[in-house]
Amino acid sequence: MTSVTPITTTPAVAPSKTERPSAKDTVRGGLVLTVVTGVVAVFWISPLALLVVTAIRPLSDFIGNGPLSWPSAFTWENFSDAWDIGNFATTYGNSALLLILKVPLGVLISAMLGFALAKLRMKFRRTVMFSVFLGLTIPIYIAIVPVFIMMRTAGATDSVIGLIGPYLAFGIPFEVLVLQSFFRQLPNEIIEAARVDGAGDWRIFWTIVLPLSAPALVTVLILDAVATWNEFLFALILLNSDANKTLPVGLLNFQGQFSNNTTGLAAGILIAVVPILLAYTLLQRWIVAGLTAGATKG
């Protein structure tokens, strides 16, 4: 007689559901993130806040109560004294002239080179790209002596206009890196359609590429302006006379006169950095958009 083996069935296992965080956990996590972000923000803004408080308090109050105490009185005389001793009427003009001449020229050259590397068929493109980006790896301190010898031979020392060449040489590689990365994201179909309509490379660059690249152009414009405004080493080495000094070099005038006057020195530093702080605050949305646009495929 044949025996029949009973068949056992395994009950179906219901698929496990991913547990979603509760509303309480979400609120707790958001609160922790807010607290951490607030602490980091306070940490980063504290030097600027201390600089402002120091600049608007009398020196006697600073010495008597200490740098971290709240001022017992406020004064604006530190700014007028700092303006005169720092010779800011001259140094501001020199820095502004250098900014107006160098920054647009550097951005234009970088945009043309970035467009050529990103969208045009050219010989030795990789070699040119490697040579340009190699400039990002050269520290400015290594080039001080060769640049000084070259500028002295050319008779371009102690000249605000003479600073444009070294500034361009060290500013263009980063600008090309940002711009060519952005240009790569522009659709090739637009450029090909323009070529079919008879547009040349120059017309495509001026009428199509540049208008579509406004976020990246504003980004490199502001970053280059900040770097040019704050550059110190080349200006210190190549400029001699007080009439040609830029703003960062002019701050050296406080050495001696303000060696014990910390409030006057703080006022001078604040006068120097306010334009850049305002520009960055007003245009930070464009800067972030330009830096992130080239990192994503669209």
C-alpha beads as a LAMMPS data file, in Angstrom:
LAMMPS data file: protein, C-alpha beads

298 atoms
297 bonds

1 atom types
1 bond types

-500.0 500.0 xlo xhi
-500.0 500.0 ylo yhi
-500.0 500.0 zlo zhi

Masses

1 110.0

Atoms # bond

1 1 1 0.000 0.000 0.000
2 1 1 1.480 3.322 -1.079
3 1 1 1.783 5.970 1.614
4 1 1 0.939 9.544 0.740
5 1 1 3.189 12.205 2.147
6 1 1 1.199 15.229 3.241
7 1 1 2.176 18.468 1.576
8 1 1 2.747 21.353 3.919
9 1 1 2.316 24.868 2.697
10 1 1 4.314 27.763 4.055
11 1 1 2.199 30.794 4.763
12 1 1 3.028 33.731 2.588
13 1 1 5.145 36.317 4.293
14 1 1 3.845 39.799 3.849
15 1 1 6.498 42.187 2.507
16 1 1 7.962 44.323 5.219
17 1 1 7.070 47.949 5.068
18 1 1 9.691 50.570 5.617
19 1 1 8.915 52.407 8.750
20 1 1 8.541 56.099 8.194
21 1 1 9.826 58.458 10.828
22 1 1 7.126 59.840 13.005
23 1 1 6.245 63.506 13.068
24 1 1 7.876 63.805 16.477
25 1 1 11.174 62.395 15.153
26 1 1 11.044 64.762 12.177
27 1 1 10.513 67.769 14.403
28 1 1 13.315 66.663 16.730
29 1 1 15.722 66.179 13.837
30 1 1 14.837 69.580 12.388
31 1 1 15.359 71.222 15.768
32 1 1 18.801 69.643 16.179
33 1 1 19.788 70.720 12.666
34 1 1 18.593 74.265 13.355
35 1 1 20.566 74.475 16.594
36 1 1 23.756 73.145 14.967
37 1 1 23.380 75.515 12.015
38 1 1 22.795 78.434 14.360
39 1 1 25.901 77.630 16.400
40 1 1 28.032 77.385 13.245
41 1 1 26.592 80.668 11.948
42 1 1 27.365 82.450 15.227
43 1 1 30.889 81.024 15.158
44 1 1 31.540 82.331 11.636
45 1 1 29.930 85.757 12.127
46 1 1 31.542 86.465 15.493
47 1 1 34.840 87.880 14.075
48 1 1 32.935 90.376 11.932
49 1 1 30.683 91.330 14.842
50 1 1 33.717 91.839 17.084
51 1 1 35.347 93.968 14.379
52 1 1 32.276 96.216 14.114
53 1 1 31.949 96.625 17.895
54 1 1 35.649 97.429 18.228
55 1 1 35.498 100.016 15.437
56 1 1 32.702 102.044 17.066
57 1 1 34.001 102.177 20.635
58 1 1 36.535 104.581 22.187
59 1 1 40.045 103.328 22.748
60 1 1 39.845 104.035 26.491
61 1 1 36.753 101.851 26.776
62 1 1 38.443 99.072 24.794
63 1 1 41.524 99.117 27.026
64 1 1 39.619 99.525 30.296
65 1 1 36.873 96.939 29.791
66 1 1 38.492 94.459 27.416
67 1 1 37.755 93.461 23.810
68 1 1 34.861 91.112 24.583
69 1 1 32.868 93.526 26.763
70 1 1 29.925 95.561 25.516
71 1 1 30.943 99.208 24.899
72 1 1 29.874 101.769 27.474
73 1 1 29.991 104.488 24.785
74 1 1 30.067 104.730 20.994
75 1 1 32.035 106.997 18.679
76 1 1 32.499 107.533 14.939
77 1 1 35.815 109.357 15.210
78 1 1 37.716 106.135 14.593
79 1 1 36.501 106.091 10.985
80 1 1 37.499 109.672 10.188
81 1 1 40.939 109.171 11.737
82 1 1 41.421 105.880 9.933
83 1 1 40.380 107.419 6.601
84 1 1 43.042 110.114 6.887
85 1 1 45.909 107.963 8.162
86 1 1 45.135 105.079 5.789
87 1 1 45.117 107.478 2.808
88 1 1 41.942 105.758 1.661
89 1 1 41.043 108.557 -0.736
90 1 1 44.002 107.464 -2.892
91 1 1 44.076 103.730 -2.241
92 1 1 40.338 103.379 -2.859
93 1 1 40.732 105.059 -6.230
94 1 1 43.660 102.850 -7.224
95 1 1 41.861 99.654 -6.207
96 1 1 38.693 100.776 -8.004
97 1 1 40.650 101.561 -11.177
98 1 1 42.351 98.178 -11.072
99 1 1 39.000 96.500 -10.484
100 1 1 37.309 98.249 -13.409
101 1 1 40.117 97.496 -15.864
102 1 1 41.221 94.023 -14.847
103 1 1 38.057 92.146 -13.848
104 1 1 35.975 92.600 -17.056
105 1 1 39.058 91.913 -19.190
106 1 1 39.857 88.736 -17.269
107 1 1 36.290 87.460 -17.444
108 1 1 36.097 88.170 -21.191
109 1 1 39.359 86.349 -21.944
110 1 1 38.333 83.434 -19.730
111 1 1 34.911 83.221 -21.383
112 1 1 36.415 83.111 -24.872
113 1 1 38.942 80.460 -23.876
114 1 1 36.343 78.441 -21.973
115 1 1 33.988 78.513 -24.973
116 1 1 36.758 77.369 -27.300
117 1 1 37.714 74.491 -24.997
118 1 1 34.128 73.401 -24.397
119 1 1 32.416 73.784 -27.770
120 1 1 34.898 74.263 -30.592
121 1 1 36.905 71.633 -32.447
122 1 1 40.513 72.721 -32.151
123 1 1 43.885 71.071 -32.338
124 1 1 45.754 70.341 -29.146
125 1 1 42.643 71.131 -27.112
126 1 1 43.649 68.818 -24.284
127 1 1 47.162 70.239 -24.238
128 1 1 45.843 73.790 -23.994
129 1 1 43.387 72.787 -21.260
130 1 1 46.111 71.042 -19.283
131 1 1 48.419 74.065 -19.640
132 1 1 45.732 76.453 -18.415
133 1 1 44.685 74.332 -15.466
134 1 1 48.326 73.799 -14.548
135 1 1 48.287 77.413 -13.454
136 1 1 46.000 76.442 -10.567
137 1 1 48.778 74.349 -9.050
138 1 1 51.477 77.052 -9.053
139 1 1 51.700 78.918 -5.723
140 1 1 51.956 82.659 -6.046
141 1 1 55.004 82.707 -3.747
142 1 1 57.061 80.753 -6.275
143 1 1 56.400 83.324 -8.988
144 1 1 57.183 86.454 -6.962
145 1 1 60.866 86.751 -7.964
146 1 1 60.427 85.892 -11.682
147 1 1 57.449 88.231 -11.990
148 1 1 59.320 91.059 -10.280
149 1 1 62.316 90.625 -12.612
150 1 1 60.049 90.579 -15.669
151 1 1 58.094 93.645 -14.562
152 1 1 61.270 95.584 -13.696
153 1 1 62.783 94.747 -17.077
154 1 1 59.603 95.941 -18.784
155 1 1 59.543 99.113 -16.682
156 1 1 56.113 98.266 -15.271
157 1 1 56.905 98.391 -11.558
158 1 1 55.272 101.010 -9.314
159 1 1 52.303 101.198 -11.684
160 1 1 48.693 100.256 -11.011
161 1 1 48.256 99.343 -14.678
162 1 1 51.310 97.083 -14.444
163 1 1 49.511 94.876 -11.939
164 1 1 46.954 93.817 -14.546
165 1 1 49.311 91.313 -16.212
166 1 1 50.205 89.263 -13.106
167 1 1 46.612 89.439 -11.867
168 1 1 45.330 88.069 -15.177
169 1 1 47.910 85.279 -15.212
170 1 1 46.851 83.966 -11.821
171 1 1 43.125 84.664 -12.178
172 1 1 42.320 83.216 -15.602
173 1 1 42.882 79.482 -14.821
174 1 1 40.167 79.344 -12.160
175 1 1 37.756 81.389 -14.266
176 1 1 38.296 79.127 -17.275
177 1 1 37.696 76.082 -15.072
178 1 1 34.318 77.411 -13.940
179 1 1 33.189 78.778 -17.305
180 1 1 34.151 75.845 -19.505
181 1 1 32.394 73.519 -17.076
182 1 1 29.252 75.636 -17.452
183 1 1 29.564 75.909 -21.244
184 1 1 29.662 72.127 -21.543
185 1 1 26.118 71.993 -20.174
186 1 1 24.737 74.217 -22.945
187 1 1 22.825 72.128 -25.511
188 1 1 24.793 71.507 -28.686
189 1 1 21.531 71.634 -30.658
190 1 1 21.259 75.385 -30.078
191 1 1 24.751 76.011 -31.402
192 1 1 24.258 73.697 -34.389
193 1 1 20.972 75.415 -35.239
194 1 1 22.720 78.773 -35.172
195 1 1 25.411 77.446 -37.499
196 1 1 22.748 76.194 -39.904
197 1 1 21.313 79.713 -39.954
198 1 1 24.716 81.040 -40.940
199 1 1 26.049 82.272 -37.611
200 1 1 29.790 82.068 -37.067
201 1 1 31.631 81.237 -33.886
202 1 1 31.956 84.863 -32.821
203 1 1 28.260 85.571 -33.307
204 1 1 27.319 82.393 -31.458
205 1 1 29.593 83.408 -28.597
206 1 1 28.226 86.959 -28.274
207 1 1 24.529 86.390 -28.967
208 1 1 23.885 82.881 -27.613
209 1 1 26.558 81.624 -25.241
210 1 1 27.103 84.758 -23.154
211 1 1 23.384 85.526 -22.546
212 1 1 22.739 81.910 -21.511
213 1 1 25.743 81.941 -19.175
214 1 1 24.796 84.906 -16.998
215 1 1 24.931 82.973 -13.658
216 1 1 28.424 81.641 -14.339
217 1 1 29.657 85.001 -15.604
218 1 1 28.372 86.827 -12.520
219 1 1 29.985 84.163 -10.336
220 1 1 33.479 84.547 -11.781
221 1 1 33.003 88.317 -11.943
222 1 1 32.323 88.593 -8.210
223 1 1 34.970 86.062 -7.171
224 1 1 37.566 87.735 -9.363
225 1 1 36.578 91.156 -8.015
226 1 1 37.006 89.912 -4.440
227 1 1 40.419 88.409 -5.238
228 1 1 41.558 91.575 -7.039
229 1 1 40.314 93.879 -4.283
230 1 1 42.043 91.860 -1.548
231 1 1 45.288 90.974 -3.350
232 1 1 48.252 92.023 -1.260
233 1 1 51.497 90.267 -2.157
234 1 1 51.981 91.391 -5.762
235 1 1 50.886 94.931 -4.899
236 1 1 53.321 95.037 -1.981
237 1 1 56.262 93.859 -4.099
238 1 1 55.564 95.845 -7.280
239 1 1 54.279 99.162 -5.871
240 1 1 56.554 101.640 -4.093
241 1 1 55.056 105.123 -3.981
242 1 1 52.093 106.090 -1.813
243 1 1 50.301 107.520 -4.842
244 1 1 50.067 104.056 -6.468
245 1 1 49.321 101.851 -3.476
246 1 1 46.173 99.759 -3.461
247 1 1 43.826 99.359 -0.523
248 1 1 45.416 96.278 1.116
249 1 1 48.878 97.845 0.915
250 1 1 47.499 101.101 2.281
251 1 1 46.470 99.299 5.449
252 1 1 50.172 99.024 6.262
253 1 1 50.060 102.742 7.046
254 1 1 48.389 101.816 10.309
255 1 1 51.535 100.084 11.452
256 1 1 53.187 102.471 13.870
257 1 1 50.487 105.115 14.128
258 1 1 47.940 102.539 15.208
259 1 1 50.228 100.049 16.888
260 1 1 48.404 100.607 20.185
261 1 1 45.138 101.924 18.745
262 1 1 43.196 98.773 18.060
263 1 1 39.907 100.611 17.554
264 1 1 41.386 102.742 14.756
265 1 1 42.827 99.699 13.067
266 1 1 39.453 97.943 13.271
267 1 1 37.793 100.959 11.674
268 1 1 40.336 100.916 8.826
269 1 1 39.777 97.213 8.165
270 1 1 36.018 97.725 8.175
271 1 1 36.290 100.562 5.660
272 1 1 38.313 98.267 3.383
273 1 1 36.019 95.228 3.478
274 1 1 32.556 96.843 3.426
275 1 1 32.256 97.126 -0.416
276 1 1 33.099 93.467 -0.956
277 1 1 30.779 92.334 1.839
278 1 1 27.906 94.292 0.330
279 1 1 28.561 92.982 -3.179
280 1 1 28.764 89.376 -2.011
281 1 1 25.614 89.708 0.121
282 1 1 23.582 91.143 -2.744
283 1 1 24.823 88.678 -5.376
284 1 1 25.298 85.484 -3.381
285 1 1 22.339 83.838 -5.147
286 1 1 24.072 84.273 -8.493
287 1 1 27.348 82.981 -7.099
288 1 1 25.827 79.771 -5.757
289 1 1 23.853 79.226 -8.972
290 1 1 26.943 79.680 -11.141
291 1 1 29.120 77.333 -9.082
292 1 1 26.524 74.550 -8.957
293 1 1 25.213 74.788 -12.526
294 1 1 28.278 73.191 -14.054
295 1 1 28.248 70.312 -11.556
296 1 1 24.933 68.825 -12.761
297 1 1 23.849 67.491 -16.081
298 1 1 20.833 69.188 -17.555

Bonds

1 1 1 2
2 1 2 3
3 1 3 4
4 1 4 5
5 1 5 6
6 1 6 7
7 1 7 8
8 1 8 9
9 1 9 10
10 1 10 11
11 1 11 12
12 1 12 13
13 1 13 14
14 1 14 15
15 1 15 16
16 1 16 17
17 1 17 18
18 1 18 19
19 1 19 20
20 1 20 21
21 1 21 22
22 1 22 23
23 1 23 24
24 1 24 25
25 1 25 26
26 1 26 27
27 1 27 28
28 1 28 29
29 1 29 30
30 1 30 31
31 1 31 32
32 1 32 33
33 1 33 34
34 1 34 35
35 1 35 36
36 1 36 37
37 1 37 38
38 1 38 39
39 1 39 40
40 1 40 41
41 1 41 42
42 1 42 43
43 1 43 44
44 1 44 45
45 1 45 46
46 1 46 47
47 1 47 48
48 1 48 49
49 1 49 50
50 1 50 51
51 1 51 52
52 1 52 53
53 1 53 54
54 1 54 55
55 1 55 56
56 1 56 57
57 1 57 58
58 1 58 59
59 1 59 60
60 1 60 61
61 1 61 62
62 1 62 63
63 1 63 64
64 1 64 65
65 1 65 66
66 1 66 67
67 1 67 68
68 1 68 69
69 1 69 70
70 1 70 71
71 1 71 72
72 1 72 73
73 1 73 74
74 1 74 75
75 1 75 76
76 1 76 77
77 1 77 78
78 1 78 79
79 1 79 80
80 1 80 81
81 1 81 82
82 1 82 83
83 1 83 84
84 1 84 85
85 1 85 86
86 1 86 87
87 1 87 88
88 1 88 89
89 1 89 90
90 1 90 91
91 1 91 92
92 1 92 93
93 1 93 94
94 1 94 95
95 1 95 96
96 1 96 97
97 1 97 98
98 1 98 99
99 1 99 100
100 1 100 101
101 1 101 102
102 1 102 103
103 1 103 104
104 1 104 105
105 1 105 106
106 1 106 107
107 1 107 108
108 1 108 109
109 1 109 110
110 1 110 111
111 1 111 112
112 1 112 113
113 1 113 114
114 1 114 115
115 1 115 116
116 1 116 117
117 1 117 118
118 1 118 119
119 1 119 120
120 1 120 121
121 1 121 122
122 1 122 123
123 1 123 124
124 1 124 125
125 1 125 126
126 1 126 127
127 1 127 128
128 1 128 129
129 1 129 130
130 1 130 131
131 1 131 132
132 1 132 133
133 1 133 134
134 1 134 135
135 1 135 136
136 1 136 137
137 1 137 138
138 1 138 139
139 1 139 140
140 1 140 141
141 1 141 142
142 1 142 143
143 1 143 144
144 1 144 145
145 1 145 146
146 1 146 147
147 1 147 148
148 1 148 149
149 1 149 150
150 1 150 151
151 1 151 152
152 1 152 153
153 1 153 154
154 1 154 155
155 1 155 156
156 1 156 157
157 1 157 158
158 1 158 159
159 1 159 160
160 1 160 161
161 1 161 162
162 1 162 163
163 1 163 164
164 1 164 165
165 1 165 166
166 1 166 167
167 1 167 168
168 1 168 169
169 1 169 170
170 1 170 171
171 1 171 172
172 1 172 173
173 1 173 174
174 1 174 175
175 1 175 176
176 1 176 177
177 1 177 178
178 1 178 179
179 1 179 180
180 1 180 181
181 1 181 182
182 1 182 183
183 1 183 184
184 1 184 185
185 1 185 186
186 1 186 187
187 1 187 188
188 1 188 189
189 1 189 190
190 1 190 191
191 1 191 192
192 1 192 193
193 1 193 194
194 1 194 195
195 1 195 196
196 1 196 197
197 1 197 198
198 1 198 199
199 1 199 200
200 1 200 201
201 1 201 202
202 1 202 203
203 1 203 204
204 1 204 205
205 1 205 206
206 1 206 207
207 1 207 208
208 1 208 209
209 1 209 210
210 1 210 211
211 1 211 212
212 1 212 213
213 1 213 214
214 1 214 215
215 1 215 216
216 1 216 217
217 1 217 218
218 1 218 219
219 1 219 220
220 1 220 221
221 1 221 222
222 1 222 223
223 1 223 224
224 1 224 225
225 1 225 226
226 1 226 227
227 1 227 228
228 1 228 229
229 1 229 230
230 1 230 231
231 1 231 232
232 1 232 233
233 1 233 234
234 1 234 235
235 1 235 236
236 1 236 237
237 1 237 238
238 1 238 239
239 1 239 240
240 1 240 241
241 1 241 242
242 1 242 243
243 1 243 244
244 1 244 245
245 1 245 246
246 1 246 247
247 1 247 248
248 1 248 249
249 1 249 250
250 1 250 251
251 1 251 252
252 1 252 253
253 1 253 254
254 1 254 255
255 1 255 256
256 1 256 257
257 1 257 258
258 1 258 259
259 1 259 260
260 1 260 261
261 1 261 262
262 1 262 263
263 1 263 264
264 1 264 265
265 1 265 266
266 1 266 267
267 1 267 268
268 1 268 269
269 1 269 270
270 1 270 271
271 1 271 272
272 1 272 273
273 1 273 274
274 1 274 275
275 1 275 276
276 1 276 277
277 1 277 278
278 1 278 279
279 1 279 280
280 1 280 281
281 1 281 282
282 1 282 283
283 1 283 284
284 1 284 285
285 1 285 286
286 1 286 287
287 1 287 288
288 1 288 289
289 1 289 290
290 1 290 291
291 1 291 292
292 1 292 293
293 1 293 294
294 1 294 295
295 1 295 296
296 1 296 297
297 1 297 298
